[in-house]
Amino acid sequence: MLRTNLFCKGNDIDEVWVEWYHTLTEDVAIEGSRDGNVVGEVINAITVIEDPTRCILKSPIRKLPMRYMIGELLWYLSGNSTLDAIRLYTSAWDRMSDDGATVNSNYGQRIRYAHDEFDGSTFNQLEMVEKMLRKDPASRQAVIHIKQARDLVTNPTKDVNCTVCLQFLIRDDKLYCTTYMRSNDLWMGFPNDVFQFTAIQTYLAMRLGVDLGTYTHIAGSLHLYERDYKTALRNIENAANTIVDGVPAIKGKE
């Protein structure tokens, strides 16, 4: 079921993820999409996490694999967009590659090796943002661009960056981060992207010697695929049958 302009706020990723899950599955209506059927969608979904250090999803509904999350973070930090690099942790990216060798959706490549269209040089956007905020902590220009205008005219591709940009703002000696996504699926994209981008926010705050503000995550389309919803229902059933300290591990959807 389609909903629009919804806001969700919580102390950590678990609070907001569970709330979005219930929102997207409250009234299931199967709709087709490029990458598979979806059971629910929110247009303009705004998420605020008050403590960005609490960015690891632990819900038994999702069962987020920590090994992969660490591997993806290292892959992004390396700026190495080859499939061979991330295959150390998963082969899931193979289906996203157009040429069977590289992945445009490695955000680290866009961050570390941004392309200057005027002289053809490359530059590190994270380093430039840090320098900008050191020079002017009140700046509103500290933006890292991921998706680029030329992506609109690239040959047909199945590998389109979901992240548009990240903005960093220092106010009251705290570093705030706002991420804008053109599209985000709740199962794979949202928990991993929040982990990656809050990690960058925390790293930058440490570098700048300031405290952490909130993390805001805006998705033009937040959705849940039918295939992942079926997995969620199985996980809920299994968790409901798991007793912890005399009570079920999860009560399921209310």
N, C-alpha and C positions, 0 to 999 in steps of 0.2 A: 504493500500500500504506500502511495506517495504522500509524504508530508513535507512541509516547507518551513524554512526559517526557524529552526529549533535550536535551543541553547542548553548545554549540559555542562555542569560544573562539579568538580569533586576534588578531594585532597590528593588522590592518586589515580593511576590508570585503571585499576580494577573497578573503582566506583563508576567512572564514566563509561567504561567498556560495557559493563553489565547493563547500565541504563540504556545505552544505545542498542544493545542486543534485544532487550525487551521492547523497545520502541519499534525496531524494524520487524519484529516477529509478532507484534500485537494483533495484527490483522493481515495474515499472509495472503498475498495475491501474486501469483506467478506472472512475471513479465520477461520477455526476451531481451537479450543484450548481446553485444559483440563477443563477450567472453563467457556467455552462458546465462541461463535463467536466473533472475533475482527474485527474492521473496519480499523485499521491502526496500524503499529508498527514501532518503531525506535530502531535499535540495537546500543548500546553504545550511549545513550542520556546523555549529560552532561549539567547540570543546575547550574548556579551560581546566588545566591541572594546576592546583595551587602549590604542590610540592613536586617539581620536575625530577627530583632524585628518586621518587617512587614511580619509576617508569617501566617496571617489569611486570607484565601481566601474569597473574598467578591463578586466575579463575579456572576451576576444573572443567568449565564448559569448553574452554579454548585449548588448554594444555600446550602452552607456548614453549617450543623447544629452545632452551637457552644456548645450546651449542651452536645452533644456526644463527641466532641473534648476534652472538659474539663474532661468528665468521662473517656475517654480512657487514657488521661495523668495521671490521678489519679490512674487508674488501673495499668499502667506501673510502676509508682513510688512506688506503694504498693508491687510490686513483687508477688502479689497473682494471680496465673494463673487459678483460678477456673472460670467457667462460671457464677456461682452465683454472683460473684463480679461485673462483667461487665453487668450482666442482670439488674442491677439498672438503666442502661442507654439504653440498646438495647439487642435484642435477635439475632442480626445479626451474632454473633459469633457461634451460635449453630451449624450451618452447617459446621463449620471448625473443630469441635471437633471430635476426633476418638472415645472417650469413653463416650461422653455426660456429662462430668464433668470438664475436664481441657482443656486448650488451649496452645499448645507449642509456638504459635506465640505471646504470651505476652512477649515482649522484656524485660520488667522490671525484669521478673524472670531470664532471661539469664544474665542481667546486675548485679542484686543484689545478685544472688545466683549461680554464675558461679561454675562449678564443677571441682575440681582438680583430674585429672585421676590418679595421682600417689598415693595420700594418702586418696582420697575420701572426702576431706574437701570442703567447699564452701567459696567463697570470693566475695567481692563487687568490680566489675570492675571500677565503677565510682570513688569510693574512691581511688583505686589504681592509676588510671590515674591522679587524683588530686595530690596525693603524689608525683608521678613521675615528674609532671610538676613543682611542688614547688621545688623539689630537683634540677631539671635540666630543666629550661624553654626552652632550645634549643633542647630538646629531640625529636627524631623522632619515639619513641617507644610507645607513648601514644595512644594505640589502644584498643577499646572495641570490642570484638568478639561476634557476635550474632549467626550466623550459624556455626555449628561445623562439623568436619569431620565425626563424627559418625552418623550424620543425613543422610549420603549417604547410610548407611547400615541398617537403621531402617526399621522395618516391613512396608509394604505399608501404606502410610498415606496421608490424604488430608490436613494435617496441617503442611506445610513446611515453615519455616521462609523465608521471602523474603529478609530481611536485612542480609548482610554478615558481615559488620563491620563499625565502625565509628573511624576516626582518628582525633586527636586534635593536633594542632601545634601552638605554640606561636612565633610570629615574630613581631618585632617592637612594643612590648607591646600590641599586639592584638591576640585574640584567634580565630584561623581558625578551621573550622570543615569540614571534607569530609566524606560523607556517600556513601557506595557502596551497591547497591541493585542488586540481581540476576534478579529480576523481579519486575515491578511496573506498576499497572494500573493507568491511569491518573485520573480516577473518584474517586475511593475509597482510593487507596493506596497513591498516590503522595501527595495530599493536607494534609492528616492526618499525614503521615510520616514526611513531611517537618515541620509541626507544632510541632510534638513531639521532633524531633531531634534538631531544632533550640531552643526549650525551654531548652533542656539539655545543648546546647552550651552556651546559655545566663546564665543559672544557674551556670555552671562551670566558666565562665568568672567573674561572680560576686564573687564567692568563691575565685578565684585567684587574684582578684583585678586588672584585665586587661580589656582593651577595646575589642570590638567585631571586628573581621575580617569578611570576607565573609563566606557564607555557600555554599558548593558545593555538589551536589546531582548527583551521577552517577548511571544510571540504565542500566544493561546489556540488558534488554528488557523493553522499555516503550511502553505501548499499551492502546487502548481504546476498551472496550467491546461494542458489538452491542446494548445490552440492555440499556447501559448508554448513548450511542449516541442517541437513540430514546428519552430518557428522556431529553437530552440536546436540541434536536430540539423542543420539547414541551416547554421547559423553554424559549428558544429564541423567539418562537412565542408569548408566554404570555408576555414576557418582552417588545417585540416590540409593543405590544398593550397597554403598560403602559406608560402614559405620565408623565414625571417629568420635571417641569420648562419649559413646552412647547415643549419638545422634547422626542422622545421615549427613554425608559430606556436602550435599547440596539438596535443596528442596525442589529444584526445578522451576519452571516458569509459573509465576503466580497469575 
